[in-house]
Amino acid sequence: MPGEFIHSQQKDYAMTYLDVVFRYGAAPGENELRAIDGMREVYGVRRVQFNEREHTVRVEFDASRLKSEAVARLLRQAGVDVRERLALA
């Protein structure tokens, strides 16, 4: 699975952070962005970054807690028009 891995020790387990990138359709509005802020409170989601020019959203998450499909589901629940997962080089 492509991505960037960052290992850190917290308590007695290692967390493996992974980046996943999705293309989205309609640009998220204020309500969606507010919901994204709430999504960051979900354990395992570390960062959410939008690239408006490329219509992509990058999410850094703890791969030992979530899978990329769960991240896509969280984005959709926040109202983001997720279309496809992109491969990271």
Secondary structure, 3 states (H helix, E strand, C coil): CCCCCEEEEECCEEEEEEEEEEEECCCCCHHHHHHHHHHCCCCCEEEEEEECCCCEEEEEEECCCCCHHHHHHHHHHCCCCEEEEECCC
